[in-house]
Amino acid sequence: MGTITSARVMKDLKSGVSRGFGFVCYSSPEDATRAVNEMNGKLISGKPIFVALAQRRDVRRAQLEAQHNQGRGNAPGQPGMMRGPM
């Protein structure tokens, strides 16, 4: 799917337990887009994962609020962030 340059699972600072999401960096934007297209919605341990290009928290929150306000709360997000069991 491409060359991964870094990967990080986000963990709770106190317990060290995974928070259920992480970030993966690819060597090129094309590799990242391919990963999003091929991995979003795949099942891992029986659960679908959400994969999208990373966004700042405030930008993502504003996007989700806008979708919710339009009655489209289930619309797909932007195509690097992986969310799922880690």
N, CA and C atoms as a LAMMPS dump frame, in Angstrom:
ITEM: TIMESTEP
0
ITEM: NUMBER OF ATOMS
258
ITEM: BOX BOUNDS ff ff ff
-5.0000000000000000e+02 5.0000000000000000e+02
-5.0000000000000000e+02 5.0000000000000000e+02
-5.0000000000000000e+02 5.0000000000000000e+02
ITEM: ATOMS id mol type element x y z
1 1 1 N 0.812 -1.178 0
2 1 2 C 0 0 0
3 1 3 C 0.859 1.247 0
4 2 1 N 2.122 1.138 0.213
5 2 2 C 3.017 2.288 0.238
6 2 3 C 4.016 2.175 1.357
7 3 1 N 4.927 3.127 1.391
8 3 2 C 5.963 3.136 2.414
9 3 3 C 5.507 3.95 3.612
10 4 1 N 5.44 3.303 4.774
11 4 2 C 5.067 3.98 6.019
12 4 3 C 6.329 4.586 6.614
13 5 1 N 6.285 5.888 6.9
14 5 2 C 7.445 6.556 7.487
15 5 3 C 7.351 6.637 9.002
16 6 1 N 6.12 6.606 9.554
17 6 2 C 5.946 6.564 11.006
18 6 3 C 4.524 6.12 11.322
19 7 1 N 4.355 5.595 12.529
20 7 2 C 3.033 5.182 12.997
21 7 3 C 2.999 5.342 14.506
22 8 1 N 1.852 5.773 15.021
23 8 2 C 1.732 5.973 16.468
24 8 3 C 0.324 5.632 16.925
25 9 1 N 0.235 4.795 17.945
26 9 2 C -1.034 4.474 18.593
27 9 3 C -1.166 5.428 19.764
28 10 1 N -2.291 6.122 19.84
29 10 2 C -2.509 7.064 20.927
30 10 3 C -2.953 6.284 22.166
31 11 1 N -2.302 6.589 23.303
32 11 2 C -2.569 5.867 24.549
33 11 3 C -2.935 6.837 25.658
34 12 1 N -3.695 6.34 26.625
35 12 2 C -4.028 7.103 27.818
36 12 3 C -2.742 7.367 28.59
37 13 1 N -2.527 8.619 28.995
38 13 2 C -1.278 8.972 29.675
39 13 3 C -1.086 8.252 31.011
40 14 1 N -2.173 8.042 31.74
41 14 2 C -2.056 7.43 33.061
42 14 3 C -1.975 5.91 32.996
43 15 1 N -2.857 5.3 32.216
44 15 2 C -2.921 3.836 32.205
45 15 3 C -2.079 3.187 31.116
46 16 1 N -1.746 3.944 30.072
47 16 2 C -0.998 3.371 28.96
48 16 3 C -1.849 2.528 28.018
49 17 1 N -3.171 2.507 28.234
50 17 2 C -4.084 1.724 27.404
51 17 3 C -4.407 2.505 26.127
52 18 1 N -4.504 1.799 25.016
53 18 2 C -4.838 2.415 23.739
54 18 3 C -6.145 3.191 23.84
55 19 1 N -6.177 4.346 23.212
56 19 2 C -7.398 5.15 23.154
57 19 3 C -8.242 4.764 21.946
58 20 1 N -7.79 3.804 21.158
59 20 2 C -8.588 3.292 20.042
60 20 3 C -8.336 3.967 18.718
61 21 1 N -7.298 4.799 18.648
62 21 2 C -6.971 5.408 17.364
63 21 3 C -5.478 5.682 17.284
64 22 1 N -5.03 5.973 16.086
65 22 2 C -3.617 6.25 15.878
66 22 3 C -3.419 7.002 14.586
67 23 1 N -2.166 7.284 14.276
68 23 2 C -1.805 8.034 13.086
69 23 3 C -0.718 7.287 12.331
70 24 1 N -0.838 7.275 11.011
71 24 2 C 0.145 6.632 10.145
72 24 3 C 0.568 7.653 9.103
73 25 1 N 1.876 7.833 8.938
74 25 2 C 2.4 8.745 7.918
75 25 3 C 3.011 7.933 6.788
76 26 1 N 2.696 8.328 5.57
77 26 2 C 3.208 7.659 4.378
78 26 3 C 4.223 8.556 3.685
79 27 1 N 5.033 7.951 2.843
80 27 2 C 6.09 8.69 2.159
81 27 3 C 5.558 9.617 1.076
82 28 1 N 4.331 9.403 0.614
83 28 2 C 3.778 10.281 -0.413
84 28 3 C 2.271 10.442 -0.207
85 29 1 N 1.715 11.556 -0.666
86 29 2 C 0.269 11.758 -0.579
87 29 3 C -0.512 10.687 -1.341
88 30 1 N 0.037 10.218 -2.431
89 30 2 C -0.629 9.168 -3.209
90 30 3 C -0.752 7.881 -2.402
91 31 1 N 0.314 7.522 -1.666
92 31 2 C 0.263 6.328 -0.816
93 31 3 C -0.779 6.486 0.28
94 32 1 N -0.856 7.684 0.865
95 32 2 C -1.838 7.937 1.925
96 32 3 C -3.265 7.828 1.378
97 33 1 N -3.495 8.394 0.212
98 33 2 C -4.83 8.326 -0.397
99 33 3 C -5.2 6.892 -0.728
100 34 1 N -4.245 6.13 -1.226
101 34 2 C -4.503 4.717 -1.539
102 34 3 C -4.852 3.95 -0.268
103 35 1 N -4.144 4.223 0.829
104 35 2 C -4.43 3.552 2.104
105 35 3 C -5.838 3.878 2.579
106 36 1 N -6.237 5.14 2.456
107 36 2 C -7.585 5.531 2.854
108 36 3 C -8.61 4.769 2.034
109 37 1 N -8.428 4.767 0.718
110 37 2 C -9.388 4.113 -0.172
111 37 3 C -9.475 2.607 0.065
112 38 1 N -8.349 1.977 0.386
113 38 2 C -8.336 0.524 0.544
114 38 3 C -8.662 0.058 1.953
115 39 1 N -8.418 0.898 2.966
116 39 2 C -8.571 0.445 4.35
117 39 3 C -9.839 0.945 5.048
118 40 1 N -10.39 2.052 4.631
119 40 2 C -11.573 2.584 5.31
120 40 3 C -12.713 1.579 5.233
121 41 1 N -13.271 1.249 6.387
122 41 2 C -14.38 0.308 6.461
123 41 3 C -13.97 -1.152 6.576
124 42 1 N -12.668 -1.453 6.46
125 42 2 C -12.214 -2.85 6.615
126 42 3 C -12.47 -3.304 8.042
127 43 1 N -12.662 -4.61 8.198
128 43 2 C -12.88 -5.173 9.526
129 43 3 C -11.553 -5.597 10.142
130 44 1 N -11.35 -5.217 11.383
131 44 2 C -10.205 -5.662 12.177
132 44 3 C -10.785 -6.174 13.486
133 45 1 N -10.505 -7.416 13.787
134 45 2 C -11.082 -8.059 14.972
135 45 3 C -12.6 -7.929 14.975
136 46 1 N -13.194 -8.035 13.787
137 46 2 C -14.643 -8 13.667
138 46 3 C -15.268 -6.62 13.735
139 47 1 N -14.443 -5.572 13.794
140 47 2 C -14.973 -4.212 13.873
141 47 3 C -14.487 -3.405 12.679
142 48 1 N -15.38 -2.595 12.087
143 48 2 C -14.953 -1.759 10.959
144 48 3 C -14.064 -0.612 11.456
145 49 1 N -13.039 -0.289 10.68
146 49 2 C -12.178 0.83 11.055
147 49 3 C -12.521 2.044 10.205
148 50 1 N -12.278 3.212 10.755
149 50 2 C -12.464 4.478 10.067
150 50 3 C -11.083 4.989 9.702
151 51 1 N -10.86 5.25 8.428
152 51 2 C -9.573 5.749 7.958
153 51 3 C -9.82 7.029 7.18
154 52 1 N -9.114 8.086 7.534
155 52 2 C -9.269 9.368 6.845
156 52 3 C -7.95 10.122 6.909
157 53 1 N -7.829 11.131 6.057
158 53 2 C -6.677 12.011 6.154
159 53 3 C -6.799 12.774 7.462
160 54 1 N -5.697 12.939 8.152
161 54 2 C -5.713 13.601 9.46
162 54 3 C -6.154 15.048 9.329
163 55 1 N -6.916 15.484 10.324
164 55 2 C -7.378 16.866 10.405
165 55 3 C -7.156 17.356 11.824
166 56 1 N -6.952 18.661 11.967
167 56 2 C -6.883 19.221 13.312
168 56 3 C -8.218 19.001 13.991
169 57 1 N -8.195 18.823 15.287
170 57 2 C -9.405 18.506 16.056
171 57 3 C -10.512 19.542 15.833
172 58 1 N -10.164 20.829 15.864
173 58 2 C -11.194 21.858 15.703
174 58 3 C -11.804 21.832 14.3
175 59 1 N -11.002 21.529 13.289
176 59 2 C -11.516 21.437 11.921
177 59 3 C -12.45 20.241 11.805
178 60 1 N -12.043 19.093 12.356
179 60 2 C -12.872 17.889 12.306
180 60 3 C -14.191 18.107 13.049
181 61 1 N -14.127 18.733 14.228
182 61 2 C -15.333 18.982 15.014
183 61 3 C -16.299 19.888 14.243
184 62 1 N -15.773 20.946 13.614
185 62 2 C -16.628 21.847 12.84
186 62 3 C -17.282 21.109 11.675
187 63 1 N -16.53 20.238 11.024
188 63 2 C -17.076 19.466 9.907
189 63 3 C -18.201 18.548 10.385
190 64 1 N -17.99 17.861 11.494
191 64 2 C -19.014 16.966 12.021
192 64 3 C -20.258 17.731 12.464
193 65 1 N -20.061 18.895 13.084
194 65 2 C -21.204 19.706 13.497
195 65 3 C -22.004 20.162 12.283
196 66 1 N -21.319 20.565 11.218
197 66 2 C -22.006 21.003 10.003
198 66 3 C -22.802 19.855 9.398
199 67 1 N -22.227 18.659 9.367
200 67 2 C -22.937 17.498 8.837
201 67 3 C -24.157 17.181 9.686
202 68 1 N -23.993 17.246 10.99
203 68 2 C -25.103 16.958 11.906
204 68 3 C -26.228 17.967 11.723
205 69 1 N -25.861 19.236 11.607
206 69 2 C -26.856 20.295 11.45
207 69 3 C -27.604 20.188 10.122
208 70 1 N -26.99 19.566 9.135
209 70 2 C -27.634 19.374 7.841
210 70 3 C -28.418 18.068 7.798
211 71 1 N -28.417 17.334 8.914
212 71 2 C -29.133 16.067 8.954
213 71 3 C -28.405 14.947 8.244
214 72 1 N -27.098 15.12 8.049
215 72 2 C -26.295 14.117 7.352
216 72 3 C -25.219 13.576 8.285
217 73 1 N -25.549 13.263 9.512
218 73 2 C -24.576 12.81 10.494
219 73 3 C -23.823 11.566 10.09
220 74 1 N -24.33 10.81 9.123
221 74 2 C -23.639 9.588 8.716
222 74 3 C -22.884 9.762 7.407
223 75 1 N -22.688 10.994 6.952
224 75 2 C -21.942 11.214 5.712
225 75 3 C -20.477 10.864 5.918
226 76 1 N -19.803 10.369 4.891
227 76 2 C -18.395 9.998 5.036
228 76 3 C -17.519 11.212 5.311
229 77 1 N -16.437 11.009 6.063
230 77 2 C -15.512 12.076 6.385
231 77 3 C -14.475 12.267 5.3
232 78 1 N -13.538 13.105 5.576
233 78 2 C -12.451 13.303 4.632
234 78 3 C -11.6 12.058 4.552
235 79 1 N -11.063 11.759 3.34
236 79 2 C -10.211 10.605 3.27
237 79 3 C -8.955 10.807 4.09
238 80 1 N -5.382 10.134 6.556
239 80 2 C -4.612 9.392 7.254
240 80 3 C -4.886 8.946 8.605
241 81 1 N -6.111 9.367 9.141
242 81 2 C -6.231 8.901 10.506
243 81 3 C -6.931 7.556 10.483
244 82 1 N -6.387 6.612 11.265
245 82 2 C -7.024 5.299 11.382
246 82 3 C -7.661 5.2 12.744
247 83 1 N -8.862 4.705 12.78
248 83 2 C -9.545 4.52 14.055
249 83 3 C -10.088 3.112 14.085
250 84 1 N -9.776 2.392 15.132
251 84 2 C -10.231 1.033 15.271
252 84 3 C -9.46 0.362 16.389
253 85 1 N -9.625 -0.926 16.554
254 85 2 C -8.922 -1.602 17.633
255 85 3 C -7.416 -1.583 17.404
256 86 1 N -6.683 -1.125 18.401
257 86 2 C -5.22 -1.066 18.279
258 86 3 C -4.579 -1.536 19.558
